[in-house]
Amino acid sequence: MAKYSEKSQEKVHEAMHEMKEGKLKSGTGKKVTNPKQAVAIGLSEAREEGAKVPKKKK
């Protein structure tokens, strides 16, 4: 299984929390309602900050 850093886990946790509150938006500005999309956004944000996150699947 892939290893995720503490920073990336925290980002995913924050994204899930925002989604549940209805505050998380996708790139197009629409509200995110899918938990899988929230996880993807959290990992993407962690990747941008340089956290240890496995590569994207194609």
C-alpha distance matrix in Angstrom:
0.0 3.8 6.5 9.5 13.0 15.5 17.6 15.2 14.6 18.4 19.1 17.2 19.1 22.3 21.8 21.3 24.4 26.4 25.7 26.9 30.0 30.6 30.6 27.6 28.9 27.4 28.6 31.6 32.6 31.9 30.5 26.8 26.5 23.2 20.3 17.8 20.2 20.3 16.6 17.0 20.0 18.4 15.7 18.6 20.7 18.3 17.9 21.7 22.1 20.0 17.0 13.7 11.9 10.0 12.8 14.2 13.9 17.4
3.8 0.0 3.8 6.5 10.0 13.0 14.6 12.2 12.3 16.1 16.4 15.0 17.3 20.1 19.7 19.8 22.8 24.6 24.1 25.7 28.5 29.1 28.6 25.5 26.6 25.1 26.0 29.2 30.2 29.9 28.7 25.2 25.4 22.3 19.4 16.9 18.7 18.5 14.8 14.8 17.5 15.8 12.7 15.4 17.5 14.8 14.3 18.1 18.4 16.2 13.4 10.1 8.2 6.5 9.6 11.6 12.1 15.8
6.5 3.8 0.0 3.8 6.7 9.7 11.7 10.0 10.2 13.7 14.6 13.9 15.9 18.6 18.9 19.3 21.8 23.7 23.8 25.3 27.9 28.7 28.0 25.1 26.5 25.4 26.3 29.8 30.4 30.4 29.0 25.7 26.1 23.3 20.2 18.1 19.7 18.8 15.1 15.5 17.5 15.1 12.3 15.2 16.5 13.3 13.3 16.9 16.5 14.3 11.0 7.8 7.2 7.3 11.0 13.4 14.8 18.5
9.5 6.5 3.8 0.0 3.8 6.7 8.2 6.2 6.7 10.1 10.9 10.5 12.5 15.0 15.5 16.2 18.6 20.3 20.8 22.4 24.7 25.6 24.6 21.8 23.4 22.6 23.6 27.1 27.5 27.6 26.1 22.9 23.6 21.2 18.0 16.3 17.4 16.1 12.5 13.2 14.6 11.9 9.4 12.5 13.2 10.0 10.7 14.2 13.5 11.9 8.3 6.0 5.4 7.3 11.0 12.9 15.0 18.7
13.0 10.0 6.7 3.8 0.0 3.8 5.3 5.3 6.4 8.7 10.1 10.9 12.5 14.5 15.6 16.9 18.6 20.3 21.4 23.0 24.8 26.0 24.6 22.1 23.9 23.4 24.3 27.9 28.0 28.5 26.9 24.1 25.1 23.1 19.9 18.7 19.4 17.4 14.3 15.0 15.6 12.4 10.5 13.2 12.9 9.2 10.5 13.4 11.8 10.3 6.5 5.3 6.9 9.8 13.2 15.4 18.0 21.6
15.5 13.0 9.7 6.7 3.8 0.0 3.8 5.5 5.1 6.2 8.7 10.0 10.5 12.3 14.3 15.4 16.5 18.4 20.0 21.2 22.7 24.4 23.0 21.0 23.2 23.4 24.6 28.2 27.7 28.1 26.2 23.6 24.5 22.9 19.6 19.1 19.7 17.2 14.4 15.9 16.0 12.3 11.5 14.4 13.3 10.0 12.4 14.7 12.5 12.0 8.4 8.6 10.0 13.2 16.5 18.2 20.8 24.4
17.6 14.6 11.7 8.2 5.3 3.8 0.0 3.8 5.5 5.1 6.3 8.8 9.9 10.6 12.5 14.4 15.4 16.6 18.5 20.2 21.3 22.6 20.8 18.7 20.7 20.8 21.7 25.3 24.9 25.7 24.1 21.7 23.1 21.9 18.9 18.5 18.4 15.7 13.4 14.4 13.7 10.1 9.7 11.9 10.1 6.9 9.7 11.4 9.0 9.2 6.1 8.0 9.3 13.0 15.7 17.2 20.2 23.5
15.2 12.2 10.0 6.2 5.3 5.5 3.8 0.0 3.8 5.3 5.1 6.3 8.6 9.9 10.6 12.4 14.3 15.4 16.6 18.6 20.1 21.0 19.5 16.9 18.6 18.3 19.3 22.9 22.8 23.3 21.8 19.1 20.5 18.9 15.9 15.0 15.0 12.8 10.1 10.9 10.7 7.3 6.1 8.9 8.2 5.0 7.7 10.3 9.1 9.2 6.0 7.0 6.8 10.2 12.7 13.8 16.7 19.9
14.6 12.3 10.2 6.7 6.4 5.1 5.5 3.8 0.0 3.8 5.5 5.2 6.2 8.7 10.0 10.7 12.4 14.3 15.4 16.7 18.6 20.0 19.0 16.8 19.1 19.2 20.9 24.2 23.8 23.7 21.7 18.8 19.5 17.9 14.5 14.2 14.9 12.3 9.6 11.6 11.8 8.2 8.1 11.5 10.9 8.4 11.3 13.8 12.7 13.0 9.6 9.9 9.4 12.2 15.1 15.8 18.1 21.6
18.4 16.1 13.7 10.1 8.7 6.2 5.1 5.3 3.8 0.0 3.8 5.5 5.0 6.2 8.6 9.9 10.5 12.3 14.2 15.5 16.6 18.3 17.0 15.2 17.9 18.6 20.4 23.7 22.7 22.9 20.7 18.3 19.3 18.4 15.2 15.7 15.8 12.6 10.8 13.0 12.1 8.4 9.6 12.3 10.5 8.7 12.2 13.8 12.2 13.4 10.5 12.0 12.0 15.3 17.8 18.4 21.0 24.2
19.1 16.4 14.6 10.9 10.1 8.7 6.3 5.1 5.5 3.8 0.0 3.8 5.4 5.1 6.2 8.7 9.9 10.6 12.3 14.4 15.4 16.4 14.7 12.4 14.6 15.1 16.6 20.0 19.2 19.6 17.8 15.5 17.1 16.3 13.6 13.7 13.1 10.0 8.7 10.2 8.7 5.0 6.8 9.0 7.0 6.1 9.8 11.0 10.0 11.9 9.7 11.7 11.1 14.3 16.1 16.1 18.9 21.8
17.2 15.0 13.9 10.5 10.9 10.0 8.8 6.3 5.2 5.5 3.8 0.0 3.8 5.4 5.1 6.2 8.6 9.9 10.5 12.4 14.3 15.2 14.2 11.7 14.0 14.3 16.4 19.5 18.8 18.6 16.5 13.6 14.5 13.2 10.2 10.3 10.4 7.3 5.4 7.9 7.5 4.2 6.2 9.1 8.6 8.1 11.1 13.0 12.9 14.3 11.8 12.9 11.2 13.7 15.5 15.0 17.2 20.1
19.1 17.3 15.9 12.5 12.5 10.5 9.9 8.6 6.2 5.0 5.4 3.8 0.0 3.8 5.5 5.2 6.2 8.7 10.0 10.8 12.5 14.3 13.7 12.1 15.2 16.2 18.8 21.6 20.3 19.9 17.2 14.6 14.9 14.2 11.0 12.2 12.7 9.2 8.2 11.3 10.7 7.6 9.9 12.8 11.7 11.1 14.5 16.1 15.4 17.0 14.3 15.5 14.4 16.9 19.1 18.7 20.7 23.7
22.3 20.1 18.6 15.0 14.5 12.3 10.6 9.9 8.7 6.2 5.1 5.4 3.8 0.0 3.8 5.5 5.1 6.2 8.6 10.0 10.7 12.3 10.9 9.6 12.8 14.4 16.8 19.6 17.9 17.8 15.3 13.4 14.4 14.6 12.0 13.6 13.0 9.2 9.5 12.0 10.1 7.4 10.6 12.5 10.5 10.9 14.5 15.2 14.4 16.8 14.8 16.8 15.9 18.7 20.4 19.9 22.2 24.9
21.8 19.7 18.9 15.5 15.6 14.3 12.5 10.6 10.0 8.6 6.2 5.1 5.5 3.8 0.0 3.8 5.4 5.1 6.2 8.7 9.9 10.4 9.2 6.9 9.7 10.9 13.6 16.2 14.8 14.5 12.1 9.8 11.2 11.2 9.1 10.5 9.4 5.6 6.8 9.0 7.0 5.4 9.1 10.5 9.3 10.6 13.7 14.4 14.6 17.0 15.3 17.1 15.4 17.8 18.9 17.7 19.8 22.1
21.3 19.8 19.3 16.2 16.9 15.4 14.4 12.4 10.7 9.9 8.7 6.2 5.2 5.5 3.8 0.0 3.8 5.5 5.0 6.3 8.7 9.8 10.0 8.3 11.4 12.8 15.9 18.1 16.7 15.5 12.5 9.8 9.8 9.6 6.9 9.2 9.3 5.7 6.8 10.1 9.3 7.9 11.1 13.2 12.7 13.5 16.5 17.7 18.0 19.9 17.8 19.0 17.1 19.0 20.4 19.0 20.6 23.0
24.4 22.8 21.8 18.6 18.6 16.5 15.4 14.3 12.4 10.5 9.9 8.6 6.2 5.1 5.4 3.8 0.0 3.8 5.4 5.2 6.4 8.7 8.7 8.5 12.3 14.5 17.7 19.7 17.5 16.5 13.3 11.5 11.5 12.3 10.1 12.9 12.7 9.1 10.5 13.6 12.1 10.5 14.0 15.9 14.5 15.4 18.7 19.5 19.2 21.6 19.6 21.2 19.8 22.1 23.7 22.5 24.2 26.7
26.4 24.6 23.7 20.3 20.3 18.4 16.6 15.4 14.3 12.3 10.6 9.9 8.7 6.2 5.1 5.5 3.8 0.0 3.8 5.5 5.1 6.1 5.1 5.1 8.9 11.6 14.7 16.5 14.1 13.3 10.2 9.2 10.2 11.8 10.6 13.3 12.0 8.6 11.0 13.3 11.0 10.3 14.1 15.1 13.5 15.3 18.4 18.6 18.7 21.4 20.0 22.0 20.5 22.9 23.9 22.4 24.3 26.3
25.7 24.1 23.8 20.8 21.4 20.0 18.5 16.6 15.4 14.2 12.3 10.5 10.0 8.6 6.2 5.0 5.4 3.8 0.0 3.8 5.4 5.0 5.9 4.8 8.1 10.3 13.9 15.2 13.1 11.5 8.0 6.2 6.5 8.2 7.6 10.6 9.4 6.6 9.8 11.9 10.4 10.7 14.2 15.1 14.6 16.5 19.1 19.7 20.4 22.9 21.4 22.9 20.9 22.6 23.4 21.4 22.8 24.6
26.9 25.7 25.3 22.4 23.0 21.2 20.2 18.6 16.7 15.5 14.4 12.4 10.8 10.0 8.7 6.3 5.2 5.5 3.8 0.0 3.8 5.4 7.7 8.2 11.5 13.9 17.6 18.6 16.3 14.3 10.6 9.1 7.9 9.8 8.8 12.4 12.2 9.6 12.1 14.9 13.8 13.6 17.0 18.4 17.8 19.3 22.2 22.9 23.3 25.7 23.8 25.2 23.3 25.1 26.2 24.3 25.5 27.4
30.0 28.5 27.9 24.7 24.8 22.7 21.3 20.1 18.6 16.6 15.4 14.3 12.5 10.7 9.9 8.7 6.4 5.1 5.4 3.8 0.0 3.8 5.6 7.8 11.1 14.3 17.7 18.5 15.6 14.1 10.5 10.3 10.0 12.7 12.2 15.6 14.7 12.0 14.8 17.2 15.4 15.1 18.8 19.8 18.6 20.4 23.4 23.6 23.7 26.5 25.0 26.9 25.3 27.4 28.4 26.6 28.1 29.9
30.6 29.1 28.7 25.6 26.0 24.4 22.6 21.0 20.0 18.3 16.4 15.2 14.3 12.3 10.4 9.8 8.7 6.1 5.0 5.4 3.8 0.0 3.8 5.9 8.3 11.5 14.9 15.2 12.3 10.5 6.8 7.4 7.7 11.0 11.7 14.8 13.2 11.1 14.6 16.3 14.3 15.0 18.6 19.0 18.1 20.5 23.1 23.0 23.8 26.6 25.5 27.4 25.5 27.3 27.8 25.7 27.0 28.4
30.6 28.6 28.0 24.6 24.6 23.0 20.8 19.5 19.0 17.0 14.7 14.2 13.7 10.9 9.2 10.0 8.7 5.1 5.9 7.7 5.6 3.8 0.0 3.8 6.4 10.1 13.0 13.8 10.6 10.0 7.1 8.1 9.9 12.7 13.1 15.6 13.5 11.0 14.4 15.6 12.9 13.5 17.2 17.2 15.7 18.3 21.0 20.4 21.0 24.2 23.4 25.7 24.1 26.2 26.6 24.7 26.5 27.9
27.6 25.5 25.1 21.8 22.1 21.0 18.7 16.9 16.8 15.2 12.4 11.7 12.1 9.6 6.9 8.3 8.5 5.1 4.8 8.2 7.8 5.9 3.8 0.0 3.8 6.9 10.0 11.5 9.0 8.5 6.0 5.7 8.4 10.4 10.7 12.6 10.1 7.8 11.2 12.0 9.2 10.3 13.9 13.6 12.6 15.4 17.7 17.4 18.4 21.3 20.6 22.7 20.8 22.8 23.0 20.9 22.8 24.1
28.9 26.6 26.5 23.4 23.9 23.2 20.7 18.6 19.1 17.9 14.6 14.0 15.2 12.8 9.7 11.4 12.3 8.9 8.1 11.5 11.1 8.3 6.4 3.8 0.0 3.8 6.7 7.7 5.3 5.4 4.6 5.4 9.1 11.0 12.3 13.4 10.1 9.1 12.5 12.2 9.4 11.6 14.6 13.5 12.9 16.3 17.9 17.1 18.8 21.7 21.6 23.7 21.6 23.2 22.8 20.4 22.1 22.9
27.4 25.1 25.4 22.6 23.4 23.4 20.8 18.3 19.2 18.6 15.1 14.3 16.2 14.4 10.9 12.8 14.5 11.6 10.3 13.9 14.3 11.5 10.1 6.9 3.8 0.0 3.8 5.4 5.2 5.5 6.4 6.0 9.8 10.6 12.2 12.2 8.5 8.7 11.7 10.4 7.9 11.1 13.4 11.7 12.0 15.5 16.4 15.8 18.1 20.7 20.8 22.5 20.1 21.2 20.3 17.6 19.2 19.6
28.6 26.0 26.3 23.6 24.3 24.6 21.7 19.3 20.9 20.4 16.6 16.4 18.8 16.8 13.6 15.9 17.7 14.7 13.9 17.6 17.7 14.9 13.0 10.0 6.7 3.8 0.0 3.8 5.5 7.5 9.6 9.8 13.5 14.0 15.5 14.9 11.1 11.7 14.1 11.9 9.4 12.7 14.2 11.6 12.0 15.7 15.9 14.7 17.5 20.0 20.7 22.6 20.3 21.4 19.9 17.3 19.1 19.1
31.6 29.2 29.8 27.1 27.9 28.2 25.3 22.9 24.2 23.7 20.0 19.5 21.6 19.6 16.2 18.1 19.7 16.5 15.2 18.6 18.5 15.2 13.8 11.5 7.7 5.4 3.8 0.0 3.8 5.7 9.0 10.2 13.6 14.7 17.0 16.7 13.0 14.0 16.8 14.8 12.6 16.0 17.8 15.3 15.8 19.5 19.7 18.4 21.2 23.8 24.5 26.4 23.9 24.8 23.2 20.3 21.6 21.2
32.6 30.2 30.4 27.5 28.0 27.7 24.9 22.8 23.8 22.7 19.2 18.8 20.3 17.9 14.8 16.7 17.5 14.1 13.1 16.3 15.6 12.3 10.6 9.0 5.3 5.2 5.5 3.8 0.0 3.8 6.6 8.9 12.4 14.4 16.5 17.1 13.4 13.6 16.8 15.6 12.9 15.8 18.3 16.2 16.0 19.7 20.6 19.2 21.4 24.4 24.9 27.1 24.9 26.2 25.0 22.3 23.9 23.9
31.9 29.9 30.4 27.6 28.5 28.1 25.7 23.3 23.7 22.9 19.6 18.6 19.9 17.8 14.5 15.5 16.5 13.3 11.5 14.3 14.1 10.5 10.0 8.5 5.4 5.5 7.5 5.7 3.8 0.0 3.8 6.4 9.4 11.6 14.3 15.2 11.9 12.4 15.9 15.2 13.1 16.1 18.6 17.2 17.4 20.8 21.9 21.2 23.4 26.1 26.1 27.9 25.4 26.5 25.5 22.6 23.7 23.7
30.5 28.7 29.0 26.1 26.9 26.2 24.1 21.8 21.7 20.7 17.8 16.5 17.2 15.3 12.1 12.5 13.3 10.2 8.0 10.6 10.5 6.8 7.1 6.0 4.6 6.4 9.6 9.0 6.6 3.8 0.0 3.8 6.4 9.4 11.7 13.4 10.6 10.3 14.1 14.3 12.3 14.7 17.7 17.0 16.9 20.1 21.7 21.3 23.1 25.8 25.4 27.1 24.7 25.9 25.5 22.7 23.8 24.4
26.8 25.2 25.7 22.9 24.1 23.6 21.7 19.1 18.8 18.3 15.5 13.6 14.6 13.4 9.8 9.8 11.5 9.2 6.2 9.1 10.3 7.4 8.1 5.7 5.4 6.0 9.8 10.2 8.9 6.4 3.8 0.0 3.8 5.9 8.0 9.6 7.0 6.9 10.6 11.0 9.7 12.0 14.8 14.6 15.1 17.9 19.5 19.7 21.5 23.9 23.0 24.4 21.7 22.8 22.6 19.8 20.8 21.6
26.5 25.4 26.1 23.6 25.1 24.5 23.1 20.5 19.5 19.3 17.1 14.5 14.9 14.4 11.2 9.8 11.5 10.2 6.5 7.9 10.0 7.7 9.9 8.4 9.1 9.8 13.5 13.6 12.4 9.4 6.4 3.8 0.0 3.8 6.5 9.0 7.8 7.9 11.2 12.4 12.1 13.9 16.5 17.0 17.7 20.0 21.8 22.5 24.1 26.3 25.0 25.9 23.1 24.0 24.0 21.2 21.7 22.7
23.2 22.3 23.3 21.2 23.1 22.9 21.9 18.9 17.9 18.4 16.3 13.2 14.2 14.6 11.2 9.6 12.3 11.8 8.2 9.8 12.7 11.0 12.7 10.4 11.0 10.6 14.0 14.7 14.4 11.6 9.4 5.9 3.8 0.0 3.9 5.5 5.3 6.5 9.0 10.1 10.9 12.7 14.6 15.5 16.9 18.8 20.2 21.5 23.3 24.9 23.4 23.9 20.8 21.2 21.2 18.4 18.5 19.6
20.3 19.4 20.2 18.0 19.9 19.6 18.9 15.9 14.5 15.2 13.6 10.2 11.0 12.0 9.1 6.9 10.1 10.6 7.6 8.8 12.2 11.7 13.1 10.7 12.3 12.2 15.5 17.0 16.5 14.3 11.7 8.0 6.5 3.9 0.0 3.8 5.4 5.0 6.3 8.7 9.8 10.6 12.5 14.2 15.4 16.6 18.4 20.1 21.4 22.9 20.9 21.2 18.3 18.9 19.6 17.2 17.6 19.4
17.8 16.9 18.1 16.3 18.7 19.1 18.5 15.0 14.2 15.7 13.7 10.3 12.2 13.6 10.5 9.2 12.9 13.3 10.6 12.4 15.6 14.8 15.6 12.6 13.4 12.2 14.9 16.7 17.1 15.2 13.4 9.6 9.0 5.5 3.8 0.0 3.8 5.4 5.1 6.3 8.7 9.9 10.7 12.3 14.4 15.4 16.5 18.6 20.3 21.2 19.4 19.3 16.0 16.0 16.3 13.8 13.8 15.7
20.2 18.7 19.7 17.4 19.4 19.7 18.4 15.0 14.9 15.8 13.1 10.4 12.7 13.0 9.4 9.3 12.7 12.0 9.4 12.2 14.7 13.2 13.5 10.1 10.1 8.5 11.1 13.0 13.4 11.9 10.6 7.0 7.8 5.3 5.4 3.8 0.0 3.8 5.4 5.0 6.2 8.6 9.9 10.4 12.3 14.3 15.2 16.6 18.7 20.1 18.8 19.3 16.1 16.5 16.3 13.4 14.1 15.4
20.3 18.5 18.8 16.1 17.4 17.2 15.7 12.8 12.3 12.6 10.0 7.3 9.2 9.2 5.6 5.7 9.1 8.6 6.6 9.6 12.0 11.1 11.0 7.8 9.1 8.7 11.7 14.0 13.6 12.4 10.3 6.9 7.9 6.5 5.0 5.4 3.8 0.0 3.8 5.4 5.1 6.2 8.7 9.8 10.7 12.4 14.2 15.5 16.9 18.7 17.2 18.1 15.4 16.6 17.0 14.9 16.2 18.1
16.6 14.8 15.1 12.5 14.3 14.4 13.4 10.1 9.6 10.8 8.7 5.4 8.2 9.5 6.8 6.8 10.5 11.0 9.8 12.1 14.8 14.6 14.4 11.2 12.5 11.7 14.1 16.8 16.8 15.9 14.1 10.6 11.2 9.0 6.3 5.1 5.4 3.8 0.0 3.8 5.4 5.1 6.2 8.5 9.9 10.6 12.2 14.3 15.6 16.7 14.7 15.0 12.1 13.2 14.1 12.4 13.8 16.3
17.0 14.8 15.5 13.2 15.0 15.9 14.4 10.9 11.6 13.0 10.2 7.9 11.3 12.0 9.0 10.1 13.6 13.3 11.9 14.9 17.2 16.3 15.6 12.0 12.2 10.4 11.9 14.8 15.6 15.2 14.3 11.0 12.4 10.1 8.7 6.3 5.0 5.4 3.8 0.0 3.8 5.4 5.2 6.1 8.6 9.9 10.4 12.4 14.4 15.4 14.1 14.4 11.2 11.8 11.7 9.5 11.1 13.2
20.0 17.5 17.5 14.6 15.6 16.0 13.7 10.7 11.8 12.1 8.7 7.5 10.7 10.1 7.0 9.3 12.1 11.0 10.4 13.8 15.4 14.3 12.9 9.2 9.4 7.9 9.4 12.6 12.9 13.1 12.3 9.7 12.1 10.9 9.8 8.7 6.2 5.1 5.4 3.8 0.0 3.8 5.5 5.0 6.2 8.6 9.8 10.7 12.6 14.4 13.7 15.0 12.4 13.9 13.8 11.8 14.1 15.9
18.4 15.8 15.1 11.9 12.4 12.3 10.1 7.3 8.2 8.4 5.0 4.2 7.6 7.4 5.4 7.9 10.5 10.3 10.7 13.6 15.1 15.0 13.5 10.3 11.6 11.1 12.7 16.0 15.8 16.1 14.7 12.0 13.9 12.7 10.6 9.9 8.6 6.2 5.1 5.4 3.8 0.0 3.8 5.4 5.2 6.3 8.6 10.0 10.9 12.6 11.1 12.6 10.6 12.8 13.7 12.7 15.3 17.7
15.7 12.7 12.3 9.4 10.5 11.5 9.7 6.1 8.1 9.6 6.8 6.2 9.9 10.6 9.1 11.1 14.0 14.1 14.2 17.0 18.8 18.6 17.2 13.9 14.6 13.4 14.2 17.8 18.3 18.6 17.7 14.8 16.5 14.6 12.5 10.7 9.9 8.7 6.2 5.2 5.5 3.8 0.0 3.8 5.4 5.0 6.1 8.7 9.9 10.6 8.9 9.6 7.0 9.1 9.9 9.4 12.2 15.0
18.6 15.4 15.2 12.5 13.2 14.4 11.9 8.9 11.5 12.3 9.0 9.1 12.8 12.5 10.5 13.2 15.9 15.1 15.1 18.4 19.8 19.0 17.2 13.6 13.5 11.7 11.6 15.3 16.2 17.2 17.0 14.6 17.0 15.5 14.2 12.3 10.4 9.8 8.5 6.1 5.0 5.4 3.8 0.0 3.8 5.4 5.0 6.3 8.8 10.0 9.8 11.1 8.8 10.5 10.1 9.0 12.3 14.3
20.7 17.5 16.5 13.2 12.9 13.3 10.1 8.2 10.9 10.5 7.0 8.6 11.7 10.5 9.3 12.7 14.5 13.5 14.6 17.8 18.6 18.1 15.7 12.6 12.9 12.0 12.0 15.8 16.0 17.4 16.9 15.1 17.7 16.9 15.4 14.4 12.3 10.7 9.9 8.6 6.2 5.2 5.4 3.8 0.0 3.8 5.4 5.1 6.5 8.9 8.9 11.4 10.2 12.9 13.1 12.6 16.0 18.1
18.3 14.8 13.3 10.0 9.2 10.0 6.9 5.0 8.4 8.7 6.1 8.1 11.1 10.9 10.6 13.5 15.4 15.3 16.5 19.3 20.4 20.5 18.3 15.4 16.3 15.5 15.7 19.5 19.7 20.8 20.1 17.9 20.0 18.8 16.6 15.4 14.3 12.4 10.6 9.9 8.6 6.3 5.0 5.4 3.8 0.0 3.8 5.4 5.2 6.4 5.3 7.9 7.3 10.7 11.8 12.4 15.8 18.5
17.9 14.3 13.3 10.7 10.5 12.4 9.7 7.7 11.3 12.2 9.8 11.1 14.5 14.5 13.7 16.5 18.7 18.4 19.1 22.2 23.4 23.1 21.0 17.7 17.9 16.4 15.9 19.7 20.6 21.9 21.7 19.5 21.8 20.2 18.4 16.5 15.2 14.2 12.2 10.4 9.8 8.6 6.1 5.0 5.4 3.8 0.0 3.8 5.4 5.1 5.5 7.2 6.2 8.8 9.0 9.9 13.6 16.0
21.7 18.1 16.9 14.2 13.4 14.7 11.4 10.3 13.8 13.8 11.0 13.0 16.1 15.2 14.4 17.7 19.5 18.6 19.7 22.9 23.6 23.0 20.4 17.4 17.1 15.8 14.7 18.4 19.2 21.2 21.3 19.7 22.5 21.5 20.1 18.6 16.6 15.5 14.3 12.4 10.7 10.0 8.7 6.3 5.1 5.4 3.8 0.0 3.8 5.5 7.6 10.2 10.0 12.5 12.1 12.6 16.4 18.2
22.1 18.4 16.5 13.5 11.8 12.5 9.0 9.1 12.7 12.2 10.0 12.9 15.4 14.4 14.6 18.0 19.2 18.7 20.4 23.3 23.7 23.8 21.0 18.4 18.8 18.1 17.5 21.2 21.4 23.4 23.1 21.5 24.1 23.3 21.4 20.3 18.7 16.9 15.6 14.4 12.6 10.9 9.9 8.8 6.5 5.2 5.4 3.8 0.0 3.8 5.8 9.3 10.3 13.6 14.1 15.3 19.0 21.3
20.0 16.2 14.3 11.9 10.3 12.0 9.2 9.2 13.0 13.4 11.9 14.3 17.0 16.8 17.0 19.9 21.6 21.4 22.9 25.7 26.5 26.6 24.2 21.3 21.7 20.7 20.0 23.8 24.4 26.1 25.8 23.9 26.3 24.9 22.9 21.2 20.1 18.7 16.7 15.4 14.4 12.6 10.6 10.0 8.9 6.4 5.1 5.5 3.8 0.0 3.8 6.6 8.3 11.3 12.1 14.1 17.8 20.2
17.0 13.4 11.0 8.3 6.5 8.4 6.1 6.0 9.6 10.5 9.7 11.8 14.3 14.8 15.3 17.8 19.6 20.0 21.4 23.8 25.0 25.5 23.4 20.6 21.6 20.8 20.7 24.5 24.9 26.1 25.4 23.0 25.0 23.4 20.9 19.4 18.8 17.2 14.7 14.1 13.7 11.1 8.9 9.8 8.9 5.3 5.5 7.6 5.8 3.8 0.0 3.8 6.0 9.6 11.5 13.6 17.1 20.0
13.7 10.1 7.8 6.0 5.3 8.6 8.0 7.0 9.9 12.0 11.7 12.9 15.5 16.8 17.1 19.0 21.2 22.0 22.9 25.2 26.9 27.4 25.7 22.7 23.7 22.5 22.6 26.4 27.1 27.9 27.1 24.4 25.9 23.9 21.2 19.3 19.3 18.1 15.0 14.4 15.0 12.6 9.6 11.1 11.4 7.9 7.2 10.2 9.3 6.6 3.8 0.0 3.8 6.8 9.4 12.2 15.3 18.5
11.9 8.2 7.2 5.4 6.9 10.0 9.3 6.8 9.4 12.0 11.1 11.2 14.4 15.9 15.4 17.1 19.8 20.5 20.9 23.3 25.3 25.5 24.1 20.8 21.6 20.1 20.3 23.9 24.9 25.4 24.7 21.7 23.1 20.8 18.3 16.0 16.1 15.4 12.1 11.2 12.4 10.6 7.0 8.8 10.2 7.3 6.2 10.0 10.3 8.3 6.0 3.8 0.0 3.8 6.5 8.8 11.8 15.1
10.0 6.5 7.3 7.3 9.8 13.2 13.0 10.2 12.2 15.3 14.3 13.7 16.9 18.7 17.8 19.0 22.1 22.9 22.6 25.1 27.4 27.3 26.2 22.8 23.2 21.2 21.4 24.8 26.2 26.5 25.9 22.8 24.0 21.2 18.9 16.0 16.5 16.6 13.2 11.8 13.9 12.8 9.1 10.5 12.9 10.7 8.8 12.5 13.6 11.3 9.6 6.8 3.8 0.0 3.8 6.6 8.9 12.3
12.8 9.6 11.0 11.0 13.2 16.5 15.7 12.7 15.1 17.8 16.1 15.5 19.1 20.4 18.9 20.4 23.7 23.9 23.4 26.2 28.4 27.8 26.6 23.0 22.8 20.3 19.9 23.2 25.0 25.5 25.5 22.6 24.0 21.2 19.6 16.3 16.3 17.0 14.1 11.7 13.8 13.7 9.9 10.1 13.1 11.8 9.0 12.1 14.1 12.1 11.5 9.4 6.5 3.8 0.0 3.8 6.5 9.3
14.2 11.6 13.4 12.9 15.4 18.2 17.2 13.8 15.8 18.4 16.1 15.0 18.7 19.9 17.7 19.0 22.5 22.4 21.4 24.3 26.6 25.7 24.7 20.9 20.4 17.6 17.3 20.3 22.3 22.6 22.7 19.8 21.2 18.4 17.2 13.8 13.4 14.9 12.4 9.5 11.8 12.7 9.4 9.0 12.6 12.4 9.9 12.6 15.3 14.1 13.6 12.2 8.8 6.6 3.8 0.0 3.8 6.4
13.9 12.1 14.8 15.0 18.0 20.8 20.2 16.7 18.1 21.0 18.9 17.2 20.7 22.2 19.8 20.6 24.2 24.3 22.8 25.5 28.1 27.0 26.5 22.8 22.1 19.2 19.1 21.6 23.9 23.7 23.8 20.8 21.7 18.5 17.6 13.8 14.1 16.2 13.8 11.1 14.1 15.3 12.2 12.3 16.0 15.8 13.6 16.4 19.0 17.8 17.1 15.3 11.8 8.9 6.5 3.8 0.0 3.8
17.4 15.8 18.5 18.7 21.6 24.4 23.5 19.9 21.6 24.2 21.8 20.1 23.7 24.9 22.1 23.0 26.7 26.3 24.6 27.4 29.9 28.4 27.9 24.1 22.9 19.6 19.1 21.2 23.9 23.7 24.4 21.6 22.7 19.6 19.4 15.7 15.4 18.1 16.3 13.2 15.9 17.7 15.0 14.3 18.1 18.5 16.0 18.2 21.3 20.2 20.0 18.5 15.1 12.3 9.3 6.4 3.8 0.0
